[in-house]
Amino acid sequence: MTDPIVPDALFEDAAASVRKMTFRADIVVHEIPAPTGLAPAALALAADVRPNAEGDSLYGTGRFVLLHDPDEPSSWGGPWRIVAFAQAPLEPEIGADPLLAEVAWSWLIDALESRGATYHAASGTTTKTISKGFGGLASEGDGAQVELRASWSPVAPFPAHVEAWAELVGMLAGLPPGSEDIAVFGARKGQRG
């Protein structure tokens, strides 16, 4: 039987700095079980934009995973890697915009840069989905969704990277920085993905 991997002090300090963070009131962030097998140590967060009483969000959601491997995998270019996900429904007209994928990616890069979050080896995909209901689902109408999956090798401090990810989740959901007190008049169309 192998001994469980015990995260090192460097990872524990990084995790503690992330766990102390606070977020804008309309994005609820909480720690979730981290995926196993990706690195010796990991911390995972989930975000939901303006969730309802059941904890579900009609506006957008995201995941953030901070990975640490002291053996410094060559593809990471260092001991740290972040894997992030953000998804939000859209109005069909916005989902049809041919520049949507580039814009979503630029929001991530802009958010990292505006917080001074140093990184390298960034990669990712942006997917947009447009759907139309037929038959029994025709009453649901048209829908659209955008999803961004990204990873990058961060340089500490890590809260700047988490803040950038939380900003991205809000931006995809239609909540730009400084919009905490702006009312939202119902869910955006396109709840189907």
N, C-alpha and C positions, 0 to 999 in steps of 0.2 A: 504494500500500500504506500502510495506517495504522500508526502506531507503537503498540506495546502500551501499555496503561495501566499506569503505574507508581504503586503505592499511595503516598500521601503519608506524611509522618513521623507524623502524628497516628494514622493507621490502624496503622502499623507498631508504634508504642508500645502501642496497644490489643491488637494481636495478640500481642505479646511478653508482655504481662501475662497473657493467657489461656493461652499455651503453657507458662508456668511453673507452672501450677496442678497440684495433686495432688488425688486423689479417694479416696473410701473404697475399700477393697480389693476389695469385691465388685461394683463397677461399673467396668468397663474402658472408658476414654475415650481416643480417639485422633483425630488430625487426618485428615480425608479431603479429597479435591478439592472445592473450593467450586464451587457452581453459577455459571455465567457468564451475563451479560446482565441480572442483577438490579440490580447496582450496580457502580461502578468498582472497588471493592475488597471482598473477602469472605473470611471465614475460616469453615471448617466443621468440626464435630466429630461423631463418632459415639460412642454409648454402648451397651454390652451388659451386662446384669445377669447376673453369674455365668456367663460363657460356658464352653462345653465346650472340649475340646482342639482342635476344629476352628474355634473362634471363634464358634460359633453360640450364641445364648441361647434357652433355653426359657422364660425368665421375663419378659423385656422388653427393649426397645431404644428408642433415641431418636436424634434428629439436632438439631443446633444450628447456626445460621448467623448470624454477625455481619456485617451489611452496612454499608458506608460510602459515602455520596455527598455530597461537599462542596457540591453544588448544592441540597441540602436539598429533596427532593421534597415537595410540599405535603401529600400524604397521610401522610407520615412526621412532619411537624411538626419536623424537625431533620435533621441529617446522618447519624444512625444508625438502624438498624432491626434487630431480631432476629426470626428465623423459627425456630420450634421445633416439634418433633414428638416424641411419646412414645407407645409402644404396648405393651400387655401382654395375655397371655391371662388369663382369669378362670374361676372356677368358674361354671357356668351359673346358679346361684342368685344370685350377685352380679351377673352380667350382666343379670339380669331386674329388678334393683332400679330402680324408676322415678326415683330421685334420683341415679343413678350419674353422669350427665353433669354435673349441677350440682356434685357432690362432686369430680369430677376437675378441673373448672375452679377450684373453690375451693382445691384443693391447690396449683395453680400460683400463684394470687394470694397465698395464705398463705406459700408458699416465698419469693416475691419480697419480701414485706413483712418476713418474719422475718430476712432478710439485709440489709434496708435498701436494696434495689435500687430506685432511683427510676426511674419510667417513666411514659409516657402513651400514649394511642392504642392501647390493647390491644384485640385482637380475636381470634376463634378459633372453633373448632368442637370438640365432643366427639362421637365416634361410638361407639356400642356395637353389636356384632354378636353375634347368637345363632344358632348353627347346630345342625343335627341330621342325622346320617348316615342314609342309606337304602340299600337294596340292598347292593352291594359295600362301601359305606362305613359300614354300620350298626354294625360292630364298633368304629368309632372313637367312637361315642357322641355325647353332646351336648357343645357347646363354646360359649365366649363370648370376646369380646375387646373391649377398650376402646382407643380411639385419640384422642389430643388433638393438634390442630394449632393453633398460636397464633402471633401476632406482636405485637410491641410496640416502641415507640420508647424505648430506654434512655437513661439519663443515666449517665456514667462515675462510678465505676469499673465495668468490665465483669465482673471475676471474680465479683462478687455475683450477677449475672444467670446466669452459667454454673453457679454453685453451686445456685441455685434450680432451674434446669432439671434438673441431675443429681439433686436431691432428688425432683423430680416423677417422673423415670424410675424411681427406686427405689420411691417410694410406689405407683405404678401396678402395679409388679411385686410388691407386698406386703412391701416392705422399708422400714419407717419409719425415720426418723433414729435412730441408736443401736443398730441391729439388725445391725451388721457381723458379730458372732460367733454369731448365731442360725442354727442348721441349717435347711436347707430339705429336706423329705423327698420330693423329686421334683418334676417339672414340674406346673404347674397344668393342669387340663383345658382343652380349648379351643384346641388348637394351630392348628386351622383358623380362618380369618378370614372 
